[in-house]
């Protein structure tokens, strides 16, 4: 290996390490160069189909990188590294940089040429360069390939079949992005893809690397972005994986009080080690460089930031100042985001961060972590708690509905209703709603209308769009048969209409990051469970959201508004939803601090979007 390349590897700066490490395969010559980092190993061999698993000895560089030239290599050949440890043990390890893996019953790495992974999306890429994602609509459909749809025999779709089915569905439903769970290789189905052993390999459950590339390309050719869940917070202890890779802690910290997440049964990464920084940064960039995904949703960021995360007193060691902040993880995240945005300015780097850590989505140059979006877990917890409360007692939780606006503009937020909210023991979204059968559907529509009007981009997990009643189960497909029932089919049509309205109306997304685009009209009507607020765009157009979370009708309800005419464009109530345009003219009667007001009958469990166009020029504010 070139000395300068190896130097960058050790310093944590080799951001295209996937080109040099693993099994670098020349398909025409049927040769490959294998490289692996194992500094504590006594000896390393490559064993595989190309040498009848007899072993090819590797040579060690001064820096602990082992390499060997392999001949007679073919695409899809299986292989592993046979590592003899300093104390004489023999370990069979999968390639940390493998581009492909054996199907999840097996653990061998598979030879695959990097050159065969192609995503032809030039038109999409050019459009993306001109796009301001902060001032654009983003409504994300989160999906798990293995349980979205399945063949009649129970087998999951392949990447290609999934692509052919989900793309027209996303277009019909008017989603802008797909977010995929479990993209990288993982051994245990029940981890849903969050315990990764093959960071550089799309999981082979659904096909090969070029099949995954087909999925990305098909999405992009239909102007749909793709985000993948990425897991740099921990890795499993499987014997073929990264744990004690060369017989000693290598990817994990040497300090036993920092080495594990005991509640998950996994290992932490050693973020202060240059080779680990190279591994993770080059992995993130590989998904963006090679597969051309739009972004990464970075899993469990809080577990990285805090040394005492999930640990009791005495189970963690503090930083040099005696604090609980993981300085090395903070420095790594800043380095990661700086590297990503230097190469991909339009990328989405989304933090799943559940605490009040400051400046998560602020630039590194301003002291931030450098992400550009963050999941708004506070909004999610508060609003779900409110929605699940019987309307009779919602007055006491009114603050859950309104408090999020006090911090809504402190970060660039995504409002997430993800898989974590509909798994075993948590109930499905529709089944969280109180009341009888019809009331549950009305509650779901109300919840979504508030979600789509609230500042922040949107994410909804699969199945929620047609009100699946059972909790999500990764071992079976969604209950698509429910669409034979009127309420479920109507819910799907409602979400389709909601997505379309959201995308067409700039007030709902153009100023997600500014209080200038939001104004309360009625914030304190806790006893009647009513809120009214507006969103506005830079031209002064307004969407006014009037939402009644009570099963009671309010005749002649008056609320403050600016002078002008407001037209109902989407309305939902206990009976269903409609798009019948109804016009209201604000009267010269002061109310709620406004010089004018609107009087309307508010139906039970209703949500109404009213549009007021500004036919002048410029921002009315």
C-alpha positions as CSV (number, residue, x, y, z in Angstrom):
1,X,0.0,0.0,0.0
2,X,1.2,3.5,-0.8
3,X,2.7,5.1,2.3
4,X,0.7,8.3,1.9
5,X,-2.6,6.5,1.5
6,X,-1.8,4.4,4.6
7,X,-0.9,7.5,6.5
8,X,-4.2,9.1,5.7
9,X,-5.9,5.9,6.8
10,X,-4.3,5.9,10.2
11,X,-5.0,9.7,10.7
12,X,-8.7,9.2,10.0
13,X,-8.6,11.1,6.7
14,X,-8.9,8.4,4.0
15,X,-12.5,9.1,3.1
16,X,-12.5,6.8,0.1
17,X,-11.0,3.8,2.0
18,X,-13.5,1.5,0.3
19,X,-11.4,1.8,-2.8
20,X,-8.3,0.4,-1.1
21,X,-9.5,-1.9,1.7
22,X,-11.4,-5.1,1.6
23,X,-11.2,-7.2,-1.6
24,X,-10.3,-4.8,-4.4
25,X,-11.4,-6.8,-7.4
26,X,-10.3,-6.5,-11.1
27,X,-12.9,-8.6,-12.8
28,X,-11.2,-8.6,-16.2
29,X,-7.9,-9.8,-14.8
30,X,-9.6,-12.2,-12.3
31,X,-7.3,-10.8,-9.6
32,X,-7.9,-9.0,-6.4
33,X,-5.8,-7.2,-3.7
34,X,-7.0,-8.0,-0.2
35,X,-6.3,-5.6,2.6
36,X,-7.3,-5.6,6.3
37,X,-6.3,-3.7,9.4
38,X,-5.3,-6.0,12.2
39,X,-2.3,-4.6,14.1
40,X,-2.4,-7.0,17.0
41,X,-2.6,-10.2,14.9
42,X,0.2,-12.7,14.8
43,X,-0.7,-13.7,11.3
44,X,-3.5,-13.2,8.7
45,X,-4.6,-15.3,5.7
46,X,-7.4,-14.9,3.2
47,X,-9.4,-18.0,2.8
48,X,-12.1,-18.4,0.1
49,X,-13.5,-20.1,-2.9
50,X,-10.6,-18.9,-5.1
51,X,-8.1,-20.9,-3.0
52,X,-10.3,-23.7,-1.9
53,X,-10.3,-22.2,1.6
54,X,-6.8,-23.3,2.1
55,X,-5.5,-19.8,2.8
56,X,-3.3,-17.2,1.2
57,X,-0.8,-15.6,3.5
58,X,-0.9,-11.8,3.9
59,X,2.1,-9.5,4.5
60,X,2.0,-6.8,7.2
61,X,2.9,-3.2,6.8
62,X,4.5,-1.3,9.6
63,X,1.2,0.2,10.5
64,X,-0.6,-3.1,10.9
65,X,-2.3,-3.3,7.5
66,X,-2.2,-6.8,6.0
67,X,-2.3,-7.3,2.2
68,X,-2.1,-10.0,-0.4
69,X,-2.6,-10.5,-4.1
70,X,-5.2,-13.1,-5.0
71,X,-5.6,-14.8,-8.4
72,X,-8.3,-16.8,-10.1
73,X,-11.0,-14.6,-8.3
74,X,-14.5,-14.5,-9.6
75,X,-17.5,-12.4,-8.8
76,X,-19.5,-13.7,-5.8
77,X,-16.7,-15.9,-4.5
78,X,-17.0,-16.3,-0.8
79,X,-14.1,-15.4,1.5
80,X,-13.0,-14.5,5.1
81,X,-9.9,-13.4,6.9
82,X,-8.3,-16.1,9.0
83,X,-6.6,-14.3,11.9
84,X,-4.2,-15.9,14.3
85,X,-4.1,-13.8,17.4
86,X,-1.1,-13.0,19.6
87,X,-2.2,-15.7,22.1
88,X,-2.7,-18.4,19.4
89,X,-6.4,-18.3,18.8
90,X,-7.7,-18.6,15.3
91,X,-10.6,-16.3,14.3
92,X,-12.6,-16.3,11.0
93,X,-13.6,-12.7,10.4
94,X,-15.8,-11.2,7.7
95,X,-14.3,-8.4,5.7
96,X,-15.2,-5.1,7.4
97,X,-15.0,-3.4,3.9
98,X,-16.8,-6.1,1.9
99,X,-19.1,-4.7,-0.8
100,X,-21.4,-7.8,-0.7
101,X,-22.2,-10.6,1.8
102,X,-23.6,-14.0,1.9
103,X,-27.3,-14.3,2.6
104,X,-28.0,-13.8,6.2
105,X,-28.0,-17.5,7.1
106,X,-24.2,-17.4,6.3
107,X,-21.4,-15.0,7.3
108,X,-19.0,-15.1,4.4
109,X,-18.0,-12.0,2.6
110,X,-18.6,-12.0,-1.2
111,X,-16.4,-10.7,-3.9
112,X,-18.0,-7.9,-5.9
113,X,-16.5,-5.3,-8.2
114,X,-16.9,-1.7,-7.2
115,X,-17.0,-0.7,-10.9
116,X,-20.2,-2.7,-11.4
117,X,-22.2,-0.5,-9.0
118,X,-23.7,2.3,-11.2
119,X,-26.5,4.7,-10.6
120,X,-27.4,6.8,-13.7
121,X,-29.2,9.8,-12.3
122,X,-27.6,12.8,-14.0
123,X,-30.9,14.7,-14.5
124,X,-31.9,14.2,-10.9
125,X,-28.5,15.2,-9.6
126,X,-28.5,18.4,-11.7
127,X,-32.0,19.3,-10.3
128,X,-30.8,18.7,-6.8
129,X,-27.9,21.1,-7.1
130,X,-30.4,23.9,-7.7
131,X,-32.7,23.0,-4.9
132,X,-32.9,24.7,-1.5
133,X,-34.0,21.7,0.6
134,X,-34.7,23.9,3.7
135,X,-37.3,25.9,1.7
136,X,-38.8,22.8,-0.1
137,X,-41.4,20.3,0.8
138,X,-40.1,17.1,2.4
139,X,-42.6,14.3,3.3
140,X,-40.8,11.0,3.9
141,X,-42.3,7.5,3.7
142,X,-40.3,5.3,6.1
143,X,-40.3,1.6,5.0
144,X,-38.9,-1.8,5.8
145,X,-38.4,-3.8,2.6
146,X,-39.0,-7.2,4.1
147,X,-42.4,-6.3,5.6
148,X,-43.8,-3.7,3.1
149,X,-45.2,-6.3,0.7
150,X,-44.4,-10.0,0.2
151,X,-45.0,-12.7,-2.4
152,X,-47.9,-15.0,-1.8
153,X,-45.5,-17.7,-0.5
154,X,-44.3,-15.3,2.2
155,X,-40.9,-14.4,0.7
156,X,-40.0,-10.7,0.7
157,X,-39.6,-8.7,-2.4
158,X,-36.2,-8.3,-4.0
159,X,-34.7,-4.8,-4.4
160,X,-35.8,-4.7,-8.0
161,X,-39.3,-5.9,-7.3
162,X,-39.6,-3.5,-4.4
163,X,-38.4,-0.7,-6.6
164,X,-41.0,-1.6,-9.3
165,X,-43.8,-1.6,-6.8
166,X,-43.0,1.2,-4.4
167,X,-42.1,3.9,-6.9
168,X,-45.5,4.1,-8.5
169,X,-47.0,3.9,-5.0
170,X,-44.9,6.8,-3.7
171,X,-45.8,8.8,-6.8
172,X,-49.5,8.1,-6.4
173,X,-49.3,9.0,-2.7
174,X,-47.3,12.2,-3.4
175,X,-44.3,11.5,-1.1
176,X,-41.0,13.2,-1.8
177,X,-38.6,10.8,-0.2
178,X,-38.3,7.1,0.8
179,X,-36.4,6.3,4.0
180,X,-35.1,2.7,4.3
181,X,-34.6,0.8,7.5
182,X,-31.9,-1.9,7.5
183,X,-29.9,-1.0,4.4
184,X,-26.5,-2.4,5.4
185,X,-25.9,-6.1,6.1
186,X,-27.0,-7.4,9.5
187,X,-27.2,-10.9,10.9
188,X,-30.3,-10.9,13.1
189,X,-33.7,-10.1,11.5
190,X,-35.1,-9.0,14.8
191,X,-32.6,-6.1,15.0
192,X,-34.4,-4.6,12.0
193,X,-31.0,-3.7,10.6
194,X,-29.7,-1.7,13.6
195,X,-26.9,-4.2,14.5
196,X,-24.7,-4.1,11.5
197,X,-21.9,-6.5,10.5
198,X,-21.4,-5.4,6.9
199,X,-21.3,-1.6,6.8
200,X,-20.3,-1.3,3.1
201,X,-22.7,-4.0,1.8
202,X,-26.4,-3.5,1.1
203,X,-28.1,-6.4,2.9
204,X,-28.1,-9.5,0.6
205,X,-31.6,-10.5,1.9
206,X,-33.0,-8.6,-1.1
207,X,-30.3,-9.0,-3.7
208,X,-26.9,-7.8,-4.9
209,X,-25.2,-4.4,-4.8
210,X,-26.3,-3.6,-8.4
211,X,-29.9,-4.5,-7.4
212,X,-29.7,-1.9,-4.7
213,X,-28.3,0.5,-7.2
214,X,-31.3,-0.2,-9.4
215,X,-33.7,0.8,-6.6
216,X,-31.9,4.1,-6.1
217,X,-31.8,4.8,-9.8
218,X,-35.5,4.1,-10.2
219,X,-36.4,6.4,-7.4
220,X,-34.3,9.2,-8.7
221,X,-35.6,8.9,-12.3
222,X,-39.0,9.4,-10.8
223,X,-37.8,12.5,-8.7
224,X,-38.0,10.7,-5.4
225,X,-35.1,10.9,-2.9
226,X,-33.8,8.1,-0.8
227,X,-32.5,8.3,2.8
228,X,-31.0,5.2,4.5
229,X,-30.7,4.6,8.2
230,X,-27.0,4.5,9.2
231,X,-25.7,3.1,12.5
232,X,-22.4,4.5,13.7
233,X,-23.4,4.2,17.4
234,X,-22.7,0.6,18.0
235,X,-22.1,-2.9,16.5
236,X,-22.9,-6.4,17.5
237,X,-20.6,-8.9,19.2
238,X,-21.0,-11.6,16.5
239,X,-17.9,-13.7,16.3
240,X,-17.4,-13.0,12.6
241,X,-17.8,-9.2,13.0
242,X,-15.9,-6.2,14.3
243,X,-15.8,-7.2,18.0
244,X,-12.2,-7.9,19.1
245,X,-11.3,-8.1,15.4
246,X,-7.7,-9.1,15.8
247,X,-8.0,-10.7,19.2
248,X,-7.9,-7.3,21.0
249,X,-10.3,-4.3,21.1
250,X,-9.8,-2.6,17.7
251,X,-13.0,-0.9,16.6
252,X,-14.2,-0.6,20.2
253,X,-12.5,1.3,23.0
254,X,-10.0,-0.4,25.2
255,X,-11.6,1.1,28.4
256,X,-14.1,-1.5,29.5
257,X,-16.4,1.3,30.9
258,X,-16.7,2.7,27.4
259,X,-16.7,-0.5,25.4
260,X,-20.3,-1.7,25.6
261,X,-23.9,-0.8,25.5
262,X,-25.0,-3.5,27.9
263,X,-28.7,-2.9,27.5
264,X,-28.4,-3.6,23.7
265,X,-25.7,-6.2,24.1
266,X,-23.5,-4.4,21.6
267,X,-20.1,-2.7,21.4
268,X,-19.4,1.0,21.0
269,X,-17.0,2.5,18.4
270,X,-13.7,4.0,19.5
271,X,-14.3,7.5,17.9
272,X,-10.9,8.8,19.0
273,X,-9.1,6.2,16.9
274,X,-8.1,7.4,13.4
275,X,-8.7,4.1,11.7
276,X,-12.2,4.0,13.1
277,X,-12.8,7.5,11.9
278,X,-11.7,6.5,8.4
279,X,-13.9,3.4,8.5
280,X,-17.1,5.3,9.5
281,X,-16.5,8.5,7.4
282,X,-15.6,6.5,4.3
283,X,-18.6,4.3,4.8
284,X,-21.0,7.3,5.0
285,X,-19.4,8.7,1.9
286,X,-19.5,5.4,0.1
287,X,-23.3,5.4,0.3
288,X,-23.3,9.0,-1.1
289,X,-20.5,8.6,-3.6
290,X,-21.3,5.2,-5.0
291,X,-25.0,4.5,-4.4
292,X,-25.9,8.2,-4.6
293,X,-28.4,8.1,-1.8
294,X,-29.7,11.5,-0.9
295,X,-28.8,11.3,2.8
296,X,-28.3,9.4,6.0
297,X,-30.5,9.3,9.0
298,X,-27.9,8.8,11.8
299,X,-29.3,6.4,14.4
300,X,-29.1,6.8,18.2
301,X,-26.9,10.0,18.2
302,X,-27.6,10.5,21.9
303,X,-26.0,7.2,22.7
304,X,-22.8,8.5,21.1
305,X,-22.9,11.9,22.7
306,X,-23.2,10.8,26.4
307,X,-20.7,8.6,28.1
308,X,-23.4,7.6,30.7
309,X,-26.1,6.7,28.1
310,X,-27.9,3.6,29.3
311,X,-25.3,3.2,32.1
312,X,-25.7,3.3,35.9
313,X,-23.3,5.0,38.3
314,X,-20.0,3.2,38.4
315,X,-20.6,1.8,34.9
316,X,-19.1,4.7,33.0
317,X,-15.9,6.7,33.0
318,X,-16.1,10.6,32.7
319,X,-14.2,12.7,30.2
320,X,-11.1,14.7,31.1
321,X,-13.2,17.4,32.7
322,X,-15.2,15.0,34.8
323,X,-18.3,15.4,32.6
324,X,-20.5,12.9,30.8
325,X,-20.1,14.3,27.3
326,X,-18.2,12.1,24.9
327,X,-15.7,14.5,23.5
328,X,-14.3,12.1,20.9
329,X,-17.8,11.3,19.6
330,X,-18.5,15.1,19.3
331,X,-15.3,15.6,17.4
332,X,-16.1,12.6,15.1
333,X,-19.6,13.9,14.3
334,X,-18.2,17.3,13.4
335,X,-15.5,15.7,11.2
336,X,-18.1,13.4,9.6
337,X,-20.5,16.2,8.7
338,X,-17.7,18.5,7.5
339,X,-16.4,15.7,5.2
340,X,-19.9,14.9,3.9
341,X,-20.9,18.4,3.0
342,X,-17.5,19.2,1.5
343,X,-18.2,16.5,-1.1
344,X,-22.0,16.6,-1.2
345,X,-23.4,20.0,-0.3
346,X,-27.0,18.9,-1.0
347,X,-26.8,15.8,1.2
348,X,-29.3,15.2,4.1
349,X,-27.5,14.4,7.3
350,X,-30.3,13.7,9.8
351,X,-29.7,13.2,13.5
352,X,-32.0,11.0,15.5
353,X,-31.1,12.8,18.7
354,X,-33.5,12.6,21.6
355,X,-32.0,15.1,24.1
356,X,-31.6,18.8,24.3
357,X,-28.0,18.8,23.1
358,X,-27.6,22.3,21.6
359,X,-26.8,23.3,18.0
360,X,-27.2,19.9,16.5
361,X,-28.2,21.3,13.1
362,X,-25.9,24.3,13.2
363,X,-22.7,24.4,11.1
364,X,-19.4,23.2,12.6
365,X,-18.0,26.6,12.0
366,X,-20.6,28.1,14.3
367,X,-20.0,25.5,17.1
368,X,-22.6,23.1,16.0
369,X,-22.5,19.3,15.3
370,X,-23.0,20.0,11.6
371,X,-26.1,18.0,10.8
372,X,-28.7,19.8,8.7
373,X,-31.8,18.1,10.1
374,X,-32.8,16.6,13.4
375,X,-35.8,14.4,14.4
376,X,-38.1,16.4,16.7
377,X,-38.6,13.8,19.4
378,X,-40.1,16.2,21.8
379,X,-42.9,17.1,19.4
380,X,-43.5,13.4,18.7
381,X,-43.8,12.4,22.4
382,X,-45.9,15.4,23.4
383,X,-48.4,15.2,20.6
384,X,-48.8,11.5,20.7
385,X,-49.5,11.7,24.4
386,X,-52.1,14.4,23.8
387,X,-53.7,12.5,21.0
388,X,-53.9,9.3,23.1
389,X,-55.7,11.1,25.9
390,X,-59.4,10.9,26.2
391,X,-60.8,14.3,25.0
392,X,-62.5,14.7,28.4
393,X,-59.0,15.1,30.0
394,X,-57.2,16.9,27.2
395,X,-57.6,20.3,28.8
396,X,-55.0,19.3,31.3
397,X,-52.5,18.4,28.6
398,X,-53.1,21.4,26.3
399,X,-49.5,22.4,26.8
400,X,-48.4,19.2,25.0
401,X,-50.1,20.6,21.9
402,X,-48.6,24.1,22.0
403,X,-45.2,23.9,23.8
404,X,-43.3,22.6,20.7
405,X,-43.6,26.0,19.0
406,X,-41.3,27.5,21.7
407,X,-38.4,25.6,20.3
408,X,-39.6,24.7,16.8
409,X,-37.1,27.1,15.1
410,X,-34.1,26.3,17.3
411,X,-33.1,23.5,14.9
412,X,-34.0,22.3,11.4
413,X,-36.6,19.7,12.4
414,X,-38.3,16.7,10.9
415,X,-41.5,15.6,12.6
416,X,-41.2,11.8,12.9
417,X,-43.9,9.2,13.3
418,X,-41.5,6.3,12.8
419,X,-41.4,2.5,13.2
420,X,-40.4,3.0,16.8
421,X,-43.9,4.4,17.6
422,X,-45.9,1.5,16.2
423,X,-44.0,-1.5,17.3
424,X,-45.0,-4.2,19.8
425,X,-46.5,-2.8,23.0
426,X,-47.0,0.7,21.6
427,X,-50.1,0.2,19.5
428,X,-50.5,1.4,15.9
429,X,-51.1,5.1,15.2
430,X,-54.8,4.7,14.6
431,X,-55.2,2.5,17.6
432,X,-53.6,5.1,19.9
433,X,-56.6,7.3,19.3
434,X,-59.3,7.1,22.0
435,X,-63.0,6.4,21.3
436,X,-65.0,4.1,19.1
437,X,-64.1,2.9,15.6
438,X,-65.1,6.0,13.7
439,X,-63.6,8.3,16.4
440,X,-60.3,6.6,16.0
441,X,-60.2,7.4,12.3
442,X,-61.2,11.0,13.0
443,X,-58.5,11.3,15.6
444,X,-55.9,10.0,13.2
445,X,-56.9,12.5,10.5
446,X,-56.9,15.3,13.1
447,X,-53.4,14.3,14.3
448,X,-52.1,14.3,10.8
449,X,-53.6,17.6,9.9
450,X,-51.9,19.2,12.9
451,X,-48.6,17.4,12.0
452,X,-48.6,18.6,8.4
453,X,-49.4,22.2,9.4
454,X,-46.8,22.3,12.2
455,X,-43.4,23.7,11.3
456,X,-40.9,21.0,10.3
457,X,-40.5,18.4,7.5
458,X,-42.6,15.2,7.8
459,X,-41.9,11.5,8.2
460,X,-44.6,8.8,8.4
461,X,-44.0,5.1,8.8
462,X,-45.5,2.7,6.3
463,X,-49.0,1.4,7.1
464,X,-50.0,4.6,9.0
465,X,-51.2,6.0,5.7
466,X,-54.1,3.5,5.5
467,X,-54.6,3.1,9.3
468,X,-53.2,-0.3,9.9
469,X,-54.7,-1.5,13.2
470,X,-52.1,-4.0,14.3
471,X,-48.6,-3.0,15.4
472,X,-45.8,-3.4,12.9
473,X,-44.3,-6.8,12.7
474,X,-41.1,-7.2,10.7
475,X,-42.0,-10.9,10.0
476,X,-45.1,-10.2,7.9
477,X,-46.3,-7.8,5.3
478,X,-48.6,-4.9,6.0
479,X,-52.3,-5.6,6.1
480,X,-53.1,-4.4,2.6
481,X,-56.4,-6.3,2.7
482,X,-57.7,-3.5,5.0
483,X,-58.1,-1.3,1.9
484,X,-61.2,-3.4,1.1
485,X,-62.8,-1.6,4.0
486,X,-64.2,1.9,3.5
487,X,-62.6,3.7,6.5
488,X,-59.1,2.4,5.6
489,X,-59.4,3.2,1.9
490,X,-60.7,6.6,2.8
491,X,-57.7,7.2,5.1
492,X,-55.3,6.3,2.3
493,X,-57.2,8.8,0.1
494,X,-57.0,11.4,2.8
495,X,-53.2,11.0,3.3
496,X,-52.8,11.3,-0.5
497,X,-54.9,14.5,-0.5
498,X,-52.9,15.8,2.5
499,X,-49.6,15.1,0.9
500,X,-50.7,16.8,-2.3
501,X,-52.0,19.9,-0.4
502,X,-48.7,20.0,1.6
503,X,-46.6,19.9,-1.5
504,X,-48.7,22.5,-3.4
505,X,-48.8,25.1,-0.6
506,X,-45.5,26.9,0.1
507,X,-46.7,28.3,3.5
508,X,-46.4,24.8,4.9
509,X,-42.7,24.3,4.1
510,X,-41.0,27.5,2.8
511,X,-40.2,28.9,6.2
512,X,-39.9,25.9,8.5
513,X,-36.9,27.4,10.1
514,X,-38.3,30.8,11.0
515,X,-40.9,32.2,13.4
516,X,-41.8,34.7,10.7
517,X,-43.7,32.0,9.0
518,X,-45.9,31.1,12.0
519,X,-48.5,32.9,14.0
520,X,-50.9,31.8,16.7
521,X,-54.6,32.8,16.3
522,X,-56.0,30.7,19.2
523,X,-53.4,29.1,21.5
524,X,-55.2,29.0,24.9
525,X,-58.6,27.4,24.3
526,X,-57.8,24.4,26.4
527,X,-61.3,23.7,27.6
528,X,-62.7,23.3,24.1
529,X,-59.6,21.5,22.7
530,X,-59.3,24.0,19.9
531,X,-56.2,25.5,18.3
532,X,-55.9,27.9,15.4
533,X,-52.7,29.0,13.8
534,X,-51.3,30.2,10.5
535,X,-48.3,29.4,8.3
536,X,-47.2,31.9,5.7
537,X,-44.8,32.0,2.8
538,X,-42.4,34.7,1.5
539,X,-45.2,36.1,-0.8
540,X,-47.6,36.5,2.1
541,X,-49.8,33.6,1.2
542,X,-51.4,32.0,4.3
543,X,-52.6,28.6,5.3
544,X,-54.8,28.8,8.3
545,X,-55.2,25.6,10.4
546,X,-58.3,25.3,12.5
547,X,-58.3,22.1,14.6
548,X,-60.9,20.8,17.1
549,X,-59.6,17.9,19.1
550,X,-63.0,17.5,20.9
551,X,-66.0,15.3,19.8
552,X,-68.2,18.4,20.4
553,X,-69.5,20.8,17.7
554,X,-69.0,24.5,18.4
555,X,-71.6,26.7,16.7
556,X,-70.5,30.3,15.8
557,X,-66.9,29.9,17.0
558,X,-65.1,33.2,16.6
559,X,-61.4,33.6,16.2
560,X,-59.1,36.4,15.2
561,X,-57.8,36.8,11.6
562,X,-56.4,39.3,9.3
563,X,-58.7,41.1,6.9
564,X,-59.5,39.2,3.7
565,X,-61.2,36.1,2.3
566,X,-60.2,32.6,3.4
567,X,-61.1,29.5,1.3
568,X,-61.4,26.1,2.8
569,X,-59.3,23.7,0.7
570,X,-59.2,20.5,2.9
571,X,-61.5,19.6,5.8
572,X,-61.9,16.6,8.0
573,X,-64.4,15.8,10.7
574,X,-65.9,12.8,12.5
575,X,-67.7,11.8,9.3
576,X,-64.8,11.8,6.9
577,X,-63.0,14.4,4.8
578,X,-63.7,16.6,1.8
579,X,-62.1,19.3,-0.5
580,X,-65.3,21.3,-1.1
581,X,-64.3,25.0,-1.3
582,X,-66.1,27.2,1.3
583,X,-65.3,30.9,1.6
584,X,-65.1,33.0,4.7
585,X,-64.7,36.7,4.8
586,X,-63.1,38.1,8.0
587,X,-65.4,40.6,9.7
588,X,-64.3,43.9,11.2
589,X,-64.8,42.5,14.7
590,X,-61.7,42.4,16.9
591,X,-60.8,39.1,18.5
592,X,-57.7,37.4,19.9
593,X,-55.6,40.5,19.3
594,X,-56.6,40.8,15.6
595,X,-58.6,43.7,14.2
596,X,-60.8,41.2,12.3
597,X,-62.3,37.8,12.9
598,X,-64.0,34.8,11.4
599,X,-67.1,33.1,12.6
600,X,-67.6,29.5,11.7
601,X,-69.3,26.3,12.9
602,X,-66.5,23.9,13.9
603,X,-67.6,20.3,13.6
604,X,-66.6,17.6,16.1
605,X,-63.1,16.2,15.7
606,X,-62.5,18.4,12.8
607,X,-59.5,19.9,11.0
608,X,-59.7,22.6,8.4
609,X,-57.1,24.2,6.2
610,X,-58.1,27.6,4.9
611,X,-56.1,29.4,2.3
612,X,-55.7,33.2,1.9
613,X,-53.8,34.3,-1.2
614,X,-51.8,37.5,-1.3
615,X,-52.1,38.9,-4.8
616,X,-49.7,41.7,-4.0
617,X,-46.0,41.5,-4.0
618,X,-43.5,40.6,-1.3
619,X,-43.9,39.4,2.2
620,X,-46.8,41.0,4.1
621,X,-44.6,40.9,7.2
